[in-house]
Amino acid sequence: MQKVIAKINLKAVEDNARAFKRLTNTKLCAVVKADAYGHGAEAVTSALSAVADTFAVALIDEAVSIRTAACGKEILVLTPPTDEVQALCLAANGFTASVPDLWTARLLSRTCEKYSLAVRVHLQVNTGMNRYGMNASMLGKVCKFLSKEGRVSVEGLYSHLYDHSRAECEKQRAVFMKMKAVCERYFPDVLCHLSSTYGALLGDDFAFGMVRVGLGLYGYLPEGIEEVLKEKLRLRKAMKVYARAVENRKYSFGGAGYGVLSEAQKKEFTYLTVYRAGYADGFSRHRDNGMRGGEKNANNLCMDVCIRKGRGVRGSLVPVMTDAEETAKKTGTISYEILCAATKRAEFEYDYR
């Protein structure tokens, strides 16, 4: 129809997941939050249902949306519940809850007791990021409390690396090891996981029982990764986004979209083509916004269209995002943000080649 077109290669996503499993030789938690980083959570989850051991999402609503596609695999919700309604939804749907403190542990226990339910949980510990997670002084109290609660089953312990430097990661790992020792006194078989995509590349010491891979599934790696590792993994970028030419015209007078044109620009713009992709579709409003072919942008984007110099073929598709890393470098952000934004108002087309 009239949306931008996001073409997603699900075979690339599956191949990338298998590459991480070969590299780490441990369980894989496929992170499909934020609509699988803009790739379509249900389709990606379905494609990985035979590869991933666990799935992770940020929100309960996201867990609900992939429940069928996950084919019975565990779904870990990374955001902890804040009230009884959320706690009930986690338990009733069989999702795995995150517990960052004693308050949350008591909330889940109280809710399960009230409704005669049970819930699985992974404990969140703080190793330096200060986002979610308890410090060591709290961990012992939480473990002691939950060890006596028959309706709350502690199955995991995790944290998150906050910096892409080996030295800082080693410091965090040392803290995590101390937390792990405390937890295992109460729950000897707890599944430990510290690493996301970057940590999965740091070797066996960071793999533990599972790695949580998000960005890497979609063909991207954080900055600073050694070329030898890139070559070993051989990831494939899974997404390309296209916009359709909806009108072309001979420039006559005035501007080109919003804003005044210089006299030099007026002489340069013999023809203009209107493409159906604007800032409401997830692209930066600014003229120099990192879009593929953006050097032809005549002015800042409108909400729904981009006007470019030159005569395009009405109805034809042109690529506007093929490499989120390149777009991110041009716009001073990271590939994560570009991927999540570029398909916010897109029509998805999937292939498996």
C-alpha positions in Angstrom: 0.0 0.0 0.0 1.4 3.4 0.9 3.7 2.6 3.9 7.4 2.3 3.7 8.4 -1.3 3.0 10.7 -3.1 5.4 12.1 -6.2 3.8 13.3 -8.7 6.5 15.5 -11.7 5.8 14.5 -14.3 8.4 17.1 -16.7 7.2 19.8 -14.1 8.1 18.3 -13.8 11.6 18.4 -17.6 12.1 21.9 -17.9 10.7 23.1 -15.1 13.0 21.5 -16.9 16.0 23.2 -20.1 15.1 26.6 -18.3 14.7 26.3 -17.1 18.3 25.4 -20.6 19.6 28.5 -22.0 17.9 30.7 -19.3 19.3 29.5 -19.5 22.9 28.6 -23.1 23.1 25.9 -22.3 25.7 22.2 -21.6 25.8 20.8 -18.7 23.7 18.3 -16.2 24.9 17.0 -14.3 21.9 16.1 -10.7 22.8 13.1 -9.7 20.7 12.0 -6.6 22.7 11.0 -3.4 20.9 9.3 -5.5 18.1 12.5 -7.4 17.7 14.6 -4.2 17.2 12.1 -3.2 14.6 12.2 -6.5 12.6 8.8 -7.8 13.7 8.7 -9.7 17.0 6.2 -12.4 16.1 7.9 -13.3 12.8 11.4 -13.3 14.3 10.3 -15.3 17.3 8.7 -17.9 15.0 11.8 -18.1 12.9 14.0 -18.7 16.0 11.6 -21.0 17.9 13.8 -24.0 17.0 17.1 -22.2 17.7 16.6 -20.1 20.8 16.4 -21.7 24.3 14.6 -18.7 25.8 13.2 -15.4 24.6 13.4 -12.0 26.3 11.3 -9.0 26.0 11.0 -5.7 27.9 7.3 -5.6 28.5 4.5 -7.9 29.5 2.5 -6.8 26.4 5.5 -7.9 24.2 5.5 -11.3 25.9 1.8 -11.7 25.2 2.3 -10.9 21.5 5.0 -13.6 21.0 3.5 -16.3 23.2 2.2 -18.4 20.4 5.2 -17.9 18.1 7.5 -18.9 21.0 6.1 -22.5 20.8 6.3 -23.1 24.5 9.8 -21.7 25.0 10.4 -19.6 28.2 9.7 -15.8 27.8 11.7 -13.7 30.3 10.2 -10.2 30.9 13.0 -7.8 31.8 11.0 -5.1 33.3 9.9 -6.0 36.9 6.2 -5.8 37.9 5.1 -2.8 39.9 1.7 -3.8 41.0 -0.6 -6.8 41.5 -2.2 -6.6 38.1 1.2 -7.0 36.4 2.3 -9.7 38.8 -0.9 -11.6 38.1 -0.5 -11.3 34.4 3.1 -12.7 34.6 2.1 -15.6 36.7 -1.2 -16.4 34.9 0.5 -16.5 31.5 3.4 -18.5 32.6 6.0 -15.8 31.8 9.2 -15.5 33.8 9.4 -12.4 36.0 12.4 -10.3 36.9 13.0 -9.6 40.6 15.3 -6.7 41.4 14.6 -6.3 45.1 12.7 -7.7 48.1 9.7 -5.5 47.5 9.1 -7.2 44.1 9.8 -10.7 45.6 7.1 -10.0 48.2 4.7 -8.7 45.5 5.0 -11.8 43.4 4.7 -14.1 46.5 1.6 -12.3 47.8 -0.1 -12.3 44.4 0.6 -16.0 43.7 -0.7 -16.9 47.2 -3.9 -14.9 46.7 -4.7 -16.4 43.3 -3.3 -19.9 43.9 -0.7 -19.5 41.1 3.0 -20.1 40.8 5.6 -18.1 38.9 9.2 -18.5 37.7 11.7 -15.7 38.3 15.2 -14.6 37.5 16.9 -12.4 40.0 18.4 -9.1 38.7 21.6 -8.0 40.4 23.4 -4.7 40.0 27.0 -5.1 38.9 27.5 -1.4 38.1 24.9 -0.3 35.5 22.5 0.9 38.2 19.5 0.3 36.0 17.7 -2.7 37.5 19.0 -5.0 40.1 19.9 -5.4 43.7 23.2 -5.0 45.4 24.9 -7.8 47.3 23.5 -6.7 50.7 20.0 -7.2 49.4 20.6 -10.4 47.4 21.0 -12.6 50.5 17.7 -11.3 52.0 15.8 -11.9 48.7 17.3 -15.4 48.4 16.4 -16.3 52.0 12.9 -15.0 51.6 12.2 -16.8 48.3 13.8 -20.0 49.4 10.8 -20.4 51.8 8.2 -19.4 49.2 6.8 -22.5 47.5 4.9 -20.5 44.8 7.9 -18.5 43.5 10.6 -20.6 41.7 14.0 -18.9 41.4 15.5 -20.2 38.1 17.9 -17.5 37.0 20.3 -14.8 38.1 21.4 -12.1 35.7 23.0 -8.7 35.3 24.1 -6.5 32.3 27.4 -5.2 31.1 27.3 -1.4 30.9 30.6 -0.6 29.1 32.4 -2.0 26.0 35.8 -2.2 27.5 37.5 -5.4 28.6 38.7 -3.9 31.9 35.3 -2.6 33.0 33.7 -5.9 32.0 36.2 -7.9 34.1 35.3 -5.7 37.1 31.6 -6.4 36.6 32.2 -10.1 36.1 34.1 -10.2 39.5 31.1 -8.6 41.2 28.7 -11.0 39.4 30.8 -14.0 40.6 30.3 -13.0 44.2 26.6 -12.6 43.6 26.5 -16.0 42.0 28.1 -17.6 45.0 25.5 -16.1 47.3 22.6 -17.2 45.2 23.9 -20.7 44.7 23.9 -21.3 48.4 20.1 -21.1 48.3 19.5 -22.2 44.7 22.4 -24.5 43.5 21.0 -25.0 40.0 20.3 -21.4 39.2 20.9 -20.4 35.5 23.4 -17.5 35.4 23.6 -15.0 32.5 25.6 -11.8 32.3 26.3 -11.2 28.7 24.4 -9.6 25.8 25.8 -9.4 22.3 29.1 -7.7 23.4 29.7 -10.0 26.3 29.0 -13.0 24.2 32.2 -12.1 22.3 34.4 -12.0 25.4 35.0 -15.7 25.7 34.0 -18.6 27.9 34.5 -16.7 31.1 31.5 -14.5 30.2 29.2 -17.1 28.7 28.0 -18.7 32.0 24.9 -20.8 31.4 23.3 -18.5 28.8 23.9 -15.4 26.7 21.2 -12.9 25.8 21.8 -11.8 22.2 19.8 -8.9 20.8 21.6 -6.7 18.3 23.7 -9.5 17.0 20.7 -11.4 15.9 19.9 -8.7 13.4 23.4 -8.6 11.9 25.1 -5.8 13.9 27.8 -5.7 16.5 28.6 -2.9 19.0 31.5 -0.6 18.2 35.1 -1.6 18.8 34.7 -5.3 17.9 37.9 -6.9 16.5 37.8 -7.7 12.8 38.8 -11.3 13.5 35.6 -11.8 15.5 33.5 -10.2 12.8 35.0 -12.5 10.3 34.4 -15.5 12.5 30.7 -14.7 13.0 30.0 -13.5 9.5 26.7 -11.9 10.5 24.2 -10.8 7.8 22.2 -7.6 8.2 18.5 -8.7 8.1 16.7 -5.4 7.3 16.4 -3.1 4.3 13.8 -0.3 4.2 12.3 1.2 1.0 10.2 4.2 0.1 8.0 4.7 -2.9 8.1 7.6 -5.3 4.6 9.1 -5.3 5.0 12.2 -7.4 7.5 13.9 -9.6 7.4 17.5 -10.8 9.3 20.2 -12.6 10.4 22.8 -10.1 8.8 26.1 -10.7 9.0 28.4 -7.7 9.0 28.6 -3.9 10.5 26.0 -1.7 10.8 22.2 -1.6 8.9 21.1 1.4 9.3 23.3 4.5 11.9 26.0 4.3 13.3 28.6 1.9 15.7 27.5 -0.9 18.8 29.5 -1.8 19.2 30.9 -5.3 21.8 28.2 -6.0 19.4 25.5 -5.0 16.6 26.9 -7.1 18.8 26.7 -10.2 19.9 23.1 -9.3 16.4 21.7 -8.8 15.1 21.2 -12.3 13.0 18.3 -11.2 11.8 17.1 -7.8 10.5 13.7 -6.7 8.3 13.2 -3.6 9.0 9.9 -1.7 6.6 8.5 0.8 8.9 8.5 3.9 9.0 11.2 6.5 9.9 11.8 10.1 6.7 10.0 11.3 8.2 6.9 9.7 11.2 7.0 12.0 13.7 9.1 10.1 15.3 12.2 11.4 13.6 15.4 10.3 16.9 17.0 9.2 18.0 17.1 5.6 21.3 15.4 6.4 19.7 12.6 8.3 21.7 9.5 7.2 19.1 8.1 4.8 20.4 6.1 1.9 20.4 8.6 -1.0 20.0 11.4 1.5 22.5 13.6 -0.4 19.6 14.2 -2.8 17.3 15.5 -0.1 16.1 18.9 -1.1 15.2 20.1 2.4 14.2 18.9 5.8 11.7 16.0 5.8 8.0 16.6 6.1 6.0 14.4 8.5 5.0 12.0 5.7 7.3 12.7 2.8 10.8 13.3 1.7 11.4 15.6 -1.4 14.5 14.9 -3.4 16.1 16.5 -6.4 16.0 14.6 -9.6 13.3 12.8 -11.6 12.2 9.5 -10.1 9.9 6.9 -11.6 6.4 7.3 -10.0 5.6 4.1 -8.1 9.1 2.8 -7.9 10.8 1.8 -4.7 14.2 3.2 -3.6 16.2 2.1 -0.6 16.2 4.6 2.3 17.9 2.4 5.0 20.2 -0.6 4.2 22.8 -0.3 6.9 21.8 1.0 10.3 25.4 1.3 11.3 26.2 3.8 8.5 23.1 5.8 9.2 24.0 5.9 12.9 27.5 7.2 12.2 26.1 10.0 10.0 23.6 11.1 12.6 25.6 10.7 15.8 23.6 7.8 17.4 23.8 4.0 17.5 22.5 1.3 15.2 20.0 0.1 17.9 18.1 3.4 17.7 18.0 3.4 13.9 16.7 -0.1 13.7 13.9 0.5 16.2 12.8 3.7 14.5 13.0 2.8 10.8 10.0 0.4 10.8 7.7 2.2 13.2 5.2 2.8 10.4 6.2 0.1 7.9 4.7 -2.7 6.0 6.8 -5.9 6.5 7.8 -8.2 3.8 9.6 -11.4 4.9 11.7 -13.8 3.0 13.7 -16.9 4.0 16.7 -17.0 1.7 
